[in-house]
Amino acid sequence: MTPPTSARVCRAFATAALALVLLYVLIDVVLQFLPPHYSVLSDAESDLAVGPFGGAMNLNFLARAVMSGCVVVAVALTAPASRLRLAGSVLLTLAGLCSAALVFFPTDVNRPDEFGMTPRTTVGLVHVVFATSGFLAVLLAMALLTRWIGRTRAVRGFFVVALVGLGLLAASLAVCAQVVGLTERLCLVGILGWTFALCWRLRSSPPS
């Protein structure tokens, strides 16, 4: 593949990832206003996949997997090649696969008097395992690829937001489950913002 072709392919995949980030946010926001009207404060994002419009959230999970793949391709076509880039790409691919798996293992929605993310069924437990694994994999990928990409303020900033969100999510699960939905979404803001900032940067990077 000649350098000009590599540059076009890199920009195409990075642009596709940018579009998928925006689509993901749009679907998430719209679903919040549709029945059964889950709480942004206390209900996990995965609850949006359970209900009359749950199919849209399942498409979002798949979109997140495709988005991860687009980022991996764009990263692979951007210099410099390194172990950081390889390890980050592998982890990001794993995170995308975990997101796709959520389609087949719906979460256990809390009863009216319940808070947190405690599964009651085997399927719900598998969902939690994939969701947790995906979060950890993408955050590790973010750490590696943030270091790889170098001095990019927006990328680093959103990485910090994701880390803070993860810390608050862990704390809320332990001591204040009523705000689990909010802290999880803060972490997602960091992840999606990081993805957008990284792909914006990759669109203008010379490919390897």
N, CA, C and O of each residue as an XYZ file, in Angstrom:
832
protein
N       0.855     -1.191      0.000
C       0.000      0.000      0.000
C       0.888      1.236      0.000
O       1.738      1.388      0.877
N       0.699      2.122     -0.977
C       1.510      3.328     -1.063
C       1.122      4.303      0.031
O      -0.016      4.275      0.499
N       2.047      5.172      0.455
C       1.745      6.134      1.515
C       0.484      6.952      1.281
O      -0.315      7.099      2.206
N       0.264      7.513      0.040
C      -0.974      8.269     -0.164
C      -2.220      7.431      0.082
O      -3.193      7.921      0.656
N      -2.200      6.156     -0.352
C      -3.342      5.280     -0.126
C      -3.516      5.004      1.355
O      -4.642      4.993      1.854
N      -2.416      4.781      2.067
C      -2.468      4.567      3.507
C      -3.092      5.760      4.209
O      -3.893      5.598      5.130
N      -2.724      6.962      3.772
C      -3.259      8.175      4.374
C      -4.767      8.259      4.175
O      -5.496      8.618      5.099
N      -5.235      7.932      2.984
C      -6.672      7.985      2.703
C      -7.424      6.963      3.537
O      -8.485      7.262      4.085
N      -6.876      5.750      3.637
C      -7.529      4.692      4.423
C      -7.570      5.076      5.893
O      -8.585      4.886      6.562
N      -6.466      5.618      6.393
C      -6.407      6.053      7.788
C      -7.459      7.112      8.067
O      -8.191      7.023      9.052
N      -7.535      8.117      7.199
C      -8.530      9.179      7.390
C      -9.951      8.629      7.308
O     -10.830      9.058      8.055
N     -10.175      7.680      6.403
C     -11.517      7.113      6.235
C     -11.965      6.374      7.502
O     -13.094      6.551      7.959
N     -11.085      5.554      8.063
C     -11.449      4.800      9.260
C     -11.561      5.711     10.479
O     -12.437      5.512     11.321
N     -10.688      6.700     10.581
C     -10.772      7.646     11.689
C     -12.069      8.451     11.604
O     -12.716      8.701     12.621
N     -12.445      8.856     10.395
C     -13.689      9.602     10.199
C     -14.897      8.729     10.531
O     -15.863      9.207     11.127
N     -14.849      7.459     10.150
C     -15.942      6.541     10.474
C     -16.093      6.404     11.984
O     -17.211      6.373     12.497
N     -14.975      6.321     12.695
C     -15.025      6.229     14.160
C     -15.625      7.496     14.760
O     -16.420      7.422     15.698
N     -15.251      8.657     14.228
C     -15.831      9.917     14.705
C     -17.347      9.911     14.541
O     -18.077     10.299     15.453
N     -17.817      9.469     13.374
C     -19.253      9.426     13.111
C     -19.960      8.451     14.054
O     -21.073      8.723     14.506
N     -19.323      7.327     14.350
C     -19.930      6.336     15.230
C     -19.995      6.832     16.670
O     -20.930      6.494     17.397
N     -19.021      7.625     17.089
C     -19.084      8.240     18.425
C     -20.319      9.139     18.521
O     -21.079      9.063     19.486
N     -20.507      9.983     17.517
C     -21.654     10.891     17.517
C     -22.970     10.119     17.464
O     -23.931     10.482     18.142
N     -23.016      9.048     16.656
C     -24.214      8.218     16.570
C     -24.516      7.566     17.909
O     -25.672      7.506     18.329
N     -23.480      7.076     18.578
C     -23.649      6.416     19.868
C     -24.262      7.380     20.880
O     -25.210      7.030     21.582
N     -23.726      8.576     20.952
C     -24.233      9.572     21.898
C     -25.677      9.923     21.567
O     -26.510     10.032     22.466
N     -25.980     10.101     20.280
C     -27.332     10.457     19.866
C     -28.342      9.391     20.285
O     -29.394      9.707     20.840
N     -28.014      8.128     20.017
C     -28.930      7.038     20.376
C     -29.116      6.971     21.883
O     -30.235      6.798     22.366
N     -28.025      7.108     22.626
C     -28.108      7.084     24.089
C     -29.047      8.174     24.613
O     -29.890      7.924     25.474
N     -28.887      9.376     24.081
C     -29.692     10.504     24.549
C     -31.166     10.290     24.198
O     -32.041     10.512     25.034
N     -31.439      9.864     22.977
C     -32.828      9.649     22.551
C     -33.496      8.576     23.404
O     -34.646      8.734     23.814
N     -32.780      7.486     23.673
C     -33.361      6.394     24.453
C     -33.722      6.830     25.871
O     -34.652      6.288     26.469
N     -32.993      7.803     26.411
C     -33.311      8.279     27.755
C     -34.707      8.909     27.830
O     -35.309      8.957     28.902
N     -35.214      9.387     26.704
C     -36.518     10.044     26.686
C     -37.646      9.102     26.279
O     -38.801      9.518     26.188
N     -37.315      7.835     26.035
C     -38.312      6.858     25.609
C     -38.628      5.884     26.741
O     -37.798      5.672     27.624
N     -39.829      5.288     26.720
C     -40.180      4.290     27.744
C     -39.159      3.161     27.768
O     -38.625      2.791     26.723
N     -38.879      2.606     28.951
C     -39.522      2.844     30.254
C     -38.888      3.959     31.088
O     -39.036      3.960     32.310
N     -38.195      4.898     30.468
C     -37.672      6.091     31.142
C     -36.747      5.757     32.316
O     -37.041      6.070     33.470
N     -35.639      5.122     31.994
C     -34.648      4.798     33.021
C     -33.986      6.070     33.551
O     -33.901      7.083     32.857
N     -33.527      5.988     34.779
C     -32.898      7.142     35.429
C     -31.426      7.257     35.041
O     -30.670      6.289     35.128
N     -31.034      8.448     34.614
C     -29.619      8.716     34.329
C     -28.799      8.628     35.607
O     -27.620      8.274     35.580
N     -29.432      8.953     36.720
C     -28.733      8.983     38.001
C     -28.464      7.588     38.563
O     -27.354      7.311     39.018
N     -29.458      6.715     38.537
C     -29.337      5.445     39.260
C     -29.308      4.192     38.394
O     -28.882      3.138     38.865
N     -29.743      4.278     37.154
C     -29.816      3.083     36.302
C     -28.632      3.009     35.345
O     -28.250      4.003     34.727
N     -28.060      1.815     35.235
C     -26.909      1.606     34.346
C     -27.311      1.808     32.890
O     -28.468      1.607     32.522
N     -26.360      2.201     32.079
C     -26.630      2.412     30.659
C     -27.146      1.142     29.996
O     -27.978      1.216     29.092
N     -26.670     -0.014     30.425
C     -27.088     -1.281     29.815
C     -28.584     -1.534     29.956
O     -29.156     -2.304     29.185
N     -29.228     -0.889     30.937
C     -30.676     -1.054     31.107
C     -31.435     -0.592     29.872
O     -32.538     -1.067     29.601
N     -30.844      0.336     29.124
C     -31.508      0.862     27.925
C     -31.751     -0.219     26.875
O     -32.572     -0.041     25.974
N     -31.034     -1.345     26.992
C     -31.223     -2.445     26.042
C     -32.374     -3.360     26.446
O     -32.672     -4.329     25.747
N     -33.018     -3.060     27.564
C     -34.141     -3.862     28.043
C     -35.396     -3.003     28.014
O     -35.499     -2.028     28.758
N     -36.340     -3.353     27.168
C     -37.550     -2.556     27.039
C     -38.021     -2.512     25.607
O     -37.433     -3.165     24.746
N     -39.069     -1.758     25.329
C     -39.653     -1.747     23.976
C     -38.721     -1.199     22.905
O     -38.887     -1.517     21.727
N     -37.744     -0.383     23.288
C     -36.807      0.181     22.322
C     -35.384     -0.341     22.547
O     -34.406      0.273     22.121
N     -35.294     -1.491     23.229
C     -33.991     -2.060     23.557
C     -33.145     -2.412     22.349
O     -31.917     -2.414     22.435
N     -33.783     -2.711     21.221
C     -33.028     -3.058     20.019
C     -32.092     -1.952     19.578
O     -31.023     -2.220     19.027
N     -32.491     -0.698     19.819
C     -31.642      0.435     19.437
C     -30.365      0.447     20.260
O     -29.293      0.761     19.744
N     -30.475      0.105     21.550
C     -29.281      0.063     22.391
C     -28.387     -1.095     22.004
O     -27.163     -0.984     22.073
N     -28.985     -2.212     21.594
C     -28.166     -3.334     21.122
C     -27.391     -2.947     19.871
O     -26.232     -3.331     19.710
N     -28.025     -2.189     18.989
C     -27.302     -1.677     17.818
C     -26.162     -0.753     18.254
O     -25.109     -0.709     17.618
N     -26.386     -0.025     19.334
C     -25.344      0.853     19.853
C     -24.150      0.051     20.373
O     -23.000      0.442     20.176
N     -24.430     -1.068     21.037
C     -23.341     -1.919     21.506
C     -22.516     -2.422     20.319
O     -21.287     -2.468     20.377
N     -23.210     -2.795     19.245
C     -22.502     -3.251     18.044
C     -21.737     -2.094     17.399
O     -20.626     -2.273     16.901
N     -22.343     -0.912     17.414
C     -21.670      0.260     16.854
C     -20.386      0.559     17.616
O     -19.387      0.961     17.021
N     -20.413      0.361     18.941
C     -19.210      0.593     19.736
C     -18.122     -0.408     19.367
O     -16.937     -0.074     19.367
N     -18.530     -1.642     19.053
C     -17.553     -2.644     18.625
C     -16.932     -2.258     17.284
O     -15.718     -2.348     17.103
N     -17.781     -1.826     16.347
C     -17.280     -1.398     15.033
C     -16.403     -0.163     15.179
O     -15.376     -0.044     14.511
N     -16.804      0.746     16.042
C     -16.011      1.952     16.305
C     -14.617      1.584     16.794
O     -13.625      2.168     16.359
N     -14.548      0.614     17.701
C     -13.247      0.169     18.207
C     -12.390     -0.383     17.073
O     -11.193     -0.108     16.992
N     -13.026     -1.170     16.195
C     -12.288     -1.712     15.054
C     -11.766     -0.629     14.134
O     -10.651     -0.729     13.622
N     -12.572      0.416     13.916
C     -12.131      1.528     13.067
C     -10.932      2.243     13.680
O      -9.998      2.625     12.974
N     -10.965      2.420     14.991
C      -9.840      3.066     15.667
C      -8.581      2.219     15.535
O      -7.496      2.750     15.294
N      -8.719      0.902     15.692
C      -7.567      0.000     15.592
C      -6.931      0.094     14.208
O      -5.706      0.133     14.096
N      -7.739      0.132     13.161
C      -7.197      0.239     11.805
C      -6.486      1.565     11.612
O      -5.382      1.611     11.069
N      -7.126      2.659     12.061
C      -6.506      3.978     11.919
C      -5.188      4.064     12.678
O      -4.217      4.644     12.192
N      -5.163      3.481     13.873
C      -3.934      3.463     14.673
C      -2.850      2.660     13.973
O      -1.687      3.061     13.953
N      -3.235      1.523     13.398
C      -2.262      0.658     12.727
C      -1.600      1.344     11.538
O      -0.490      0.981     11.149
N      -2.276      2.336     10.961
C      -1.743      3.031      9.791
C      -1.043      4.337     10.160
O      -0.706      5.139      9.288
N      -0.829      4.541     11.456
C      -0.202      5.779     11.920
C       1.117      5.471     12.620
O       1.173      4.589     13.476
N       2.164      6.184     12.266
C       3.471      6.021     12.915
C       3.449      6.719     14.279
O       2.677      7.654     14.489
N       4.309      6.254     15.213
C       5.312      5.206     15.031
C       4.788      3.838     15.464
O       3.943      3.733     16.353
N       5.307      2.792     14.815
C       5.010      1.438     15.258
C       5.761      1.170     16.553
O       6.927      1.541     16.686
N       5.102      0.533     17.501
C       5.751      0.259     18.785
C       4.966     -0.804     19.525
O       3.865     -1.180     19.122
N       5.551     -1.288     20.624
C       4.845     -2.251     21.465
C       3.631     -1.610     22.126
O       2.619     -2.275     22.346
N       3.728     -0.322     22.445
C       2.592      0.387     23.016
C       1.417      0.376     22.047
O       0.280      0.121     22.442
N       1.696      0.654     20.785
C       0.635      0.677     19.783
C       0.019     -0.705     19.618
O      -1.202     -0.829     19.524
N       0.841     -1.736     19.582
C       0.348     -3.098     19.404
C      -0.501     -3.535     20.600
O      -1.611     -4.038     20.429
N       0.023     -3.342     21.803
C      -0.703     -3.770     23.001
C      -2.009     -2.991     23.152
O      -3.044     -3.567     23.490
N      -1.960     -1.681     22.902
C      -3.173     -0.876     22.984
C      -4.217     -1.311     21.978
O      -5.409     -1.343     22.285
N      -3.773     -1.645     20.776
C      -4.695     -2.085     19.734
C      -5.350     -3.420     20.089
O      -6.544     -3.609     19.859
N      -4.573     -4.337     20.646
C      -5.110     -5.639     21.049
C      -6.167     -5.457     22.137
O      -7.234     -6.069     22.082
N      -5.866     -4.614     23.121
C      -6.813     -4.370     24.206
C      -8.071     -3.671     23.710
O      -9.172     -3.962     24.179
N      -7.914     -2.753     22.767
C      -9.069     -2.053     22.217
C      -9.942     -3.014     21.415
O     -11.168     -2.912     21.442
N      -9.315     -3.939     20.707
C     -10.076     -4.970     19.990
C     -10.863     -5.834     20.964
O     -12.028     -6.146     20.718
N     -10.234     -6.221     22.068
C     -10.903     -7.014     23.097
C     -12.087     -6.258     23.682
O     -13.151     -6.836     23.903
N     -11.903     -4.975     23.930
C     -12.993     -4.161     24.463
C     -14.166     -4.115     23.484
O     -15.324     -4.179     23.899
N     -13.873     -4.005     22.193
C     -14.923     -3.995     21.192
C     -15.694     -5.303     21.155
O     -16.917     -5.300     21.015
N     -14.994     -6.412     21.280
C     -15.650     -7.721     21.293
C     -16.539     -7.871     22.525
O     -17.620     -8.454     22.451
N     -16.077     -7.344     23.654
C     -16.888     -7.382     24.872
C     -18.175     -6.579     24.688
O     -19.240     -6.984     25.152
N     -18.067     -5.443     24.009
C     -19.250     -4.634     23.743
C     -20.240     -5.389     22.869
O     -21.442     -5.379     23.138
N     -19.741     -6.046     21.819
C     -20.621     -6.816     20.935
C     -21.305     -7.953     21.686
O     -22.460     -8.272     21.403
N     -20.611     -8.565     22.636
C     -21.166     -9.689     23.396
C     -22.359     -9.262     24.245
O     -23.222    -10.086     24.548
N     -22.425     -7.995     24.631
C     -23.523     -7.517     25.470
C     -24.879     -7.666     24.785
O     -25.911     -7.757     25.449
N     -24.869     -7.691     23.462
C     -26.115     -7.861     22.707
C     -26.777     -9.191     23.049
O     -28.004     -9.279     23.097
N     -25.979    -10.217     23.285
C     -26.489    -11.570     23.489
C     -26.722    -11.908     24.962
O     -27.282    -12.957     25.281
N     -26.293    -11.019     25.857
C     -26.439    -11.269     27.293
C     -26.996    -10.016     27.967
O     -26.235     -9.232     28.534
N     -28.315     -9.818     27.911
C     -28.906     -8.611     28.495
C     -28.728     -8.545     30.007
O     -28.623     -9.567     30.685
N     -28.698     -7.345     30.504
C     -28.512     -7.122     31.939
C     -29.775     -7.431     32.720
O     -30.866     -7.484     32.153
N     -29.630     -7.633     34.013
C     -30.770     -7.759     34.917
C     -31.121     -6.366     35.421
O     -30.355     -5.751     36.162
N     -32.279     -5.880     35.013
C     -32.711     -4.548     35.444
C     -33.108     -4.601     36.917
O     -33.763     -5.546     37.356
N     -32.711     -3.588     37.671
C     -33.037     -3.538     39.090
C     -34.541     -3.435     39.317
O     -35.268     -2.827     38.531
N     -34.986     -4.044     40.410
C     -36.356     -3.852     40.851
C     -36.500     -2.437     41.418
O     -35.498     -1.766     41.663
N     -37.746     -1.976     41.629
C     -37.943     -0.584     42.098
C     -37.172     -0.221     43.358
O     -36.793      0.936     43.537
N     -36.935     -1.194     44.233
C     -36.248     -0.893     45.491
C     -34.776     -1.283     45.471
O     -34.136     -1.332     46.522
N     -34.234     -1.561     44.293
C     -32.844     -1.997     44.175
C     -31.995     -0.949     43.475
O     -32.484     -0.193     42.636
N     -30.710     -0.915     43.835
C     -29.755     -0.029     43.183
C     -28.457     -0.795     42.982
O     -28.228     -1.824     43.617
N     -27.611     -0.288     42.097
C     -26.344     -0.953     41.838
C     -26.402     -1.847     40.610
O     -27.265     -1.685     39.747
N     -25.471     -2.795     40.543
C     -25.386     -3.696     39.392
C     -25.221     -5.132     39.869
O     -24.226     -5.788     39.559
N     -26.199     -5.613     40.622
C     -26.126     -6.972     41.155
C     -26.959     -7.903     40.294
O     -28.184     -7.780     40.279
N     -26.334     -8.837     39.572
C     -27.096     -9.742     38.710
C     -27.892    -10.776     39.508
O     -27.468    -11.217     40.576
N     -29.053    -11.152     38.968
C     -29.882    -12.168     39.612
C     -29.912    -13.466     38.815
O     -30.328    -14.504     39.331
N     -29.474    -13.414     37.563
C     -29.516    -14.588     36.691
C     -28.128    -14.854     36.117
O     -27.231    -14.014     36.198
N     -27.973    -16.047     35.533
C     -26.687    -16.386     34.908
C     -26.396    -15.455     33.735
O     -25.266    -15.002     33.549
N     -27.436    -15.177     32.945
C     -27.262    -14.267     31.799
C     -26.841    -12.883     32.288
O     -25.961    -12.253     31.702
N     -27.470    -12.415     33.357
C     -27.107    -11.118     33.917
C     -25.682    -11.093     34.434
O     -24.982    -10.088     34.306
N     -25.254    -12.211     35.024
C     -23.875    -12.301     35.513
C     -22.880    -12.245     34.361
O     -21.856    -11.567     34.450
N     -23.185    -12.960     33.278
C     -22.312    -12.930     32.102
C     -22.236    -11.510     31.544
O     -21.174    -11.057     31.116
N     -23.364    -10.819     31.554
C     -23.370     -9.422     31.086
C     -22.410     -8.574     31.907
O     -21.618     -7.813     31.351
N     -22.477     -8.703     33.225
C     -21.601     -7.923     34.106
C     -20.135     -8.252     33.847
O     -19.285     -7.361     33.855
N     -19.840     -9.531     33.616
C     -18.458     -9.942     33.346
C     -17.950     -9.294     32.061
O     -16.844     -8.753     32.029
N     -18.762     -9.349     30.998
C     -18.338     -8.748     29.727
C     -18.255     -7.226     29.841
O     -17.319     -6.615     29.326
N     -19.227     -6.614     30.512
C     -19.219     -5.156     30.649
C     -18.009     -4.687     31.443
O     -17.348     -3.718     31.068
N     -17.723     -5.382     32.546
C     -16.567     -5.011     33.373
C     -15.261     -5.231     32.625
O     -14.367     -4.386     32.653
N     -15.158     -6.378     31.954
C     -13.946     -6.681     31.177
C     -13.728     -5.649     30.080
O     -12.601     -5.220     29.830
N     -14.830     -5.252     29.423
C     -14.723     -4.257     28.367
C     -14.259     -2.915     28.882
O     -13.427     -2.261     28.251
N     -14.792     -2.486     30.039
C     -14.375     -1.222     30.637
C     -12.890     -1.242     30.977
O     -12.155     -0.308     30.656
N     -12.460     -2.316     31.627
C     -11.051     -2.391     32.027
C     -10.130     -2.465     30.809
O      -9.074     -1.834     30.785
N     -10.533     -3.238     29.800
C      -9.710     -3.377     28.593
C      -9.574     -2.047     27.868
O      -8.479     -1.687     27.436
N     -10.684     -1.307     27.730
C     -10.606     -0.050     26.997
C      -9.801      0.985     27.770
O      -9.097      1.791     27.161
N      -9.887      0.982     29.102
C      -9.106      1.947     29.876
C      -7.614      1.634     29.817
O      -6.790      2.547     29.761
N      -7.269      0.362     29.830
C      -5.860      0.002     29.654
C      -5.383      0.377     28.258
O      -4.271      0.877     28.090
N      -6.226      0.137     27.260
C      -5.881      0.532     25.889
C      -5.688      2.038     25.796
O      -4.757      2.513     25.145
N      -6.563      2.776     26.442
C      -6.449      4.232     26.446
C      -5.137      4.689     27.070
O      -4.490      5.605     26.562
N      -4.746      4.055     28.166
C      -3.497      4.424     28.833
C      -2.301      4.229     27.900
O      -1.429      5.092     27.798
N      -2.279      3.077     27.222
C      -1.157      2.760     26.330
C      -1.144      3.662     25.095
O      -0.098      4.180     24.705
N      -2.318      3.843     24.488
C      -2.371      4.635     23.256
C      -2.228      6.135     23.532
O      -1.766      6.883     22.670
N      -2.618      6.570     24.714
C      -2.390      7.975     25.084
C      -0.896      8.248     25.186
O      -0.412      9.286     24.734
N      -0.178      7.318     25.779
C       1.274      7.466     25.862
C       1.906      7.371     24.470
O       2.860      8.086     24.164
N       1.368      6.487     23.635
C       1.911      6.307     22.285
C       1.723      7.553     21.425
O       2.636      7.947     20.699
N       0.540      8.180     21.502
C       0.246      9.298     20.607
C       1.027     10.547     20.981
O       1.213     11.430     20.144
N       1.493     10.638     22.244
C       2.319     11.782     22.631
C       1.511     12.948     23.162
O       0.412     12.767     23.685
N       2.051     14.129     23.029
C       1.474     15.326     23.643
C       0.243     15.808     22.877
O       0.338     16.651     21.985
N      -0.909     15.257     23.245
C      -2.181     15.686     22.676
C      -3.118     15.986     23.837
O      -3.625     15.071     24.486
N      -3.347     17.264     24.095
C      -4.027     17.686     25.320
C      -5.422     17.081     25.447
O      -5.783     16.593     26.518
N      -6.212     17.104     24.375
C      -7.583     16.606     24.457
C      -7.615     15.112     24.758
O      -8.446     14.648     25.540
N      -6.702     14.358     24.131
C      -6.644     12.914     24.374
C      -6.333     12.642     25.838
O      -6.987     11.815     26.474
N      -5.348     13.328     26.364
C      -4.985     13.144     27.774
C      -6.099     13.609     28.702
O      -6.367     12.979     29.725
N      -6.739     14.702     28.347
C      -7.807     15.228     29.194
C      -8.966     14.261     29.338
O      -9.453     14.027     30.444
N      -9.408     13.699     28.224
C     -10.522     12.756     28.285
C     -10.109     11.452     28.959
O     -10.938     10.784     29.577
N      -8.848     11.091     28.846
C      -8.365      9.915     29.566
C      -8.488     10.128     31.079
O      -8.884      9.221     31.811
N      -8.149     11.316     31.529
C      -8.290     11.646     32.950
C      -9.763     11.597     33.372
O     -10.089     11.094     34.447
N     -10.643     12.122     32.522
C     -12.083     12.069     32.820
C     -12.543     10.625     32.976
O     -13.299     10.308     33.895
N     -12.089      9.746     32.079
C     -12.467      8.336     32.157
C     -11.958      7.695     33.438
O     -12.671      6.918     34.072
N     -10.716      8.021     33.825
C     -10.158      7.461     35.058
C     -10.929      7.947     36.290
O     -11.222      7.167     37.196
N     -11.250      9.234     36.310
C     -12.030      9.776     37.423
C     -13.400      9.106     37.468
O     -13.893      8.747     38.537
N     -14.006      8.943     36.295
C     -15.309      8.282     36.227
C     -15.249      6.860     36.741
O     -16.150      6.413     37.451
N     -14.180      6.139     36.384
C     -14.034      4.765     36.861
C     -13.884      4.728     38.375
O     -14.489      3.887     39.041
N     -13.079      5.638     38.922
C     -12.907      5.693     40.365
C     -14.209      5.996     41.084
O     -14.518      5.382     42.106
N     -14.974      6.946     40.550
C     -16.260      7.289     41.156
C     -17.266      6.160     41.007
O     -18.096      5.936     41.888
N     -17.186      5.445     39.877
C     -18.070      4.294     39.678
C     -17.806      3.226     40.724
O     -18.735      2.685     41.323
N     -16.530      2.925     40.940
C     -16.170      1.929     41.958
C     -16.637      2.375     43.336
O     -17.146      1.572     44.117
N     -16.460      3.671     43.632
C     -16.875      4.190     44.934
C     -18.384      4.137     45.099
O     -18.885      3.801     46.172
N     -19.110      4.467     44.033
C     -20.573      4.452     44.121
C     -21.104      3.040     44.295
O     -22.082      2.828     45.012
N     -20.473      2.079     43.650
C     -20.886      0.684     43.833
C     -20.685      0.233     45.273
O     -21.433     -0.600     45.785
N     -19.669      0.794     45.919
C     -19.346      0.383     47.287
C     -20.169      1.104     48.348
O     -20.575      0.505     49.343
N     -20.414      2.402     48.126
C     -21.020      3.172     49.225
C     -22.269      3.960     48.843
O     -23.013      4.377     49.731
N     -22.523      4.177     47.563
C     -23.683      4.999     47.177
C     -24.223      4.528     45.830
O     -24.054      5.194     44.809
N     -24.875      3.367     45.848
C     -25.333      2.741     44.603
C     -26.404      3.561     43.883
O     -26.689      3.317     42.711
N     -27.000      4.537     44.585
C     -28.051      5.352     43.956
C     -27.528      6.238     42.832
O     -28.320      6.768     42.052
N     -26.207      6.409     42.731
C     -25.656      7.267     41.669
C     -24.773      6.471     40.699
O     -23.934      7.046     40.007
N     -24.962      5.165     40.652
C     -24.169      4.322     39.759
C     -24.347      4.728     38.303
O     -23.383      4.756     37.539
N     -25.572      5.039     37.924
C     -25.819      5.423     36.534
C     -25.049      6.666     36.136
O     -24.502      6.739     35.035
N     -25.005      7.643     37.026
C     -24.307      8.893     36.729
C     -22.802      8.683     36.613
O     -22.171      9.193     35.688
N     -22.228      7.934     37.551
C     -20.780      7.729     37.520
C     -20.363      6.864     36.324
O     -19.305      7.083     35.735
N     -21.192      5.891     35.973
C     -20.883      5.076     34.790
C     -20.892      5.938     33.538
O     -20.035      5.782     32.668
N     -21.846      6.839     33.445
C     -21.937      7.695     32.263
C     -20.788      8.693     32.206
O     -20.351      9.071     31.119
N     -20.294      9.124     33.362
C     -19.120      9.994     33.364
C     -17.917      9.256     32.783
O     -17.149      9.825     32.007
N     -17.760      8.002     33.157
C     -16.678      7.200     32.591
C     -16.849      7.044     31.086
O     -15.872      7.109     30.340
N     -18.096      6.836     30.632
C     -18.367      6.709     29.204
C     -18.076      8.007     28.454
O     -17.600      7.977     27.319
N     -18.361      9.142     29.084
C     -18.021     10.436     28.476
C     -16.523     10.502     28.228
O     -16.082     10.947     27.168
N     -15.739     10.057     29.209
C     -14.293     10.042     29.034
C     -13.858      9.124     27.912
O     -12.994      9.484     27.112
N     -14.450      7.939     27.845
C     -14.073      6.963     26.820
C     -14.435      7.460     25.426
O     -13.611      7.417     24.513
N     -15.670      7.930     25.267
C     -16.117      8.396     23.952
C     -15.397      9.679     23.549
O     -15.047      9.861     22.383
N     -15.176     10.576     24.528
C     -14.440     11.802     24.219
C     -13.013     11.507     23.817
O     -12.480     12.126     22.896
N     -12.388     10.557     24.508
C     -11.024     10.139     24.169
C     -10.977      9.569     22.756
O     -10.074      9.889     21.982
N     -11.938      8.732     22.426
C     -11.995      8.141     21.088
C     -12.126      9.223     20.030
O     -11.448      9.182     19.004
N     -12.999     10.189     20.281
C     -13.199     11.278     19.321
C     -11.923     12.097     19.166
O     -11.509     12.402     18.048
N     -11.296     12.457     20.297
C     -10.081     13.280     20.251
C      -8.937     12.541     19.566
O      -8.191     13.131     18.784
N      -8.799     11.248     19.861
C      -7.727     10.470     19.241
C      -7.923     10.377     17.736
O      -6.978     10.568     16.970
N      -9.157     10.082     17.307
C      -9.406      9.927     15.867
C      -9.292     11.261     15.138
O      -8.874     11.301     13.981
N      -9.656     12.341     15.800
C      -9.453     13.669     15.208
C      -7.971     13.919     14.963
O      -7.577     14.485     13.944
N      -7.161     13.484     15.922
C      -5.704     13.612     15.796
C      -5.157     12.704     14.692
O      -4.269     13.098     13.936
N      -5.694     11.495     14.612
C      -5.191     10.537     13.620
C      -5.506     10.975     12.187
O      -4.768     10.645     11.259
N      -6.592     11.710     12.011
C      -6.951     12.160     10.660
C      -5.889     13.067     10.065
O      -5.770     13.166      8.843
N      -5.112     13.734     10.921
C      -4.090     14.654     10.416
C      -2.681     14.120     10.605
O      -1.708     14.832     10.357
N      -2.562     12.847     11.049
C      -1.236     12.265     11.287
C      -0.710     11.621      9.999
O      -1.489     11.025      9.255
N       0.571     11.726      9.728
C       1.150     11.017      8.589
C       1.139      9.524      8.841
O       1.619      9.093      9.889
N       0.612      8.703      7.929
C       0.588      7.264      8.132
C       1.970      6.656      8.009
O       2.868      7.227      7.388
N       2.127      5.464      8.624
C       3.411      4.766      8.530
C       3.538      4.100      7.176
O       4.550      3.458      6.896
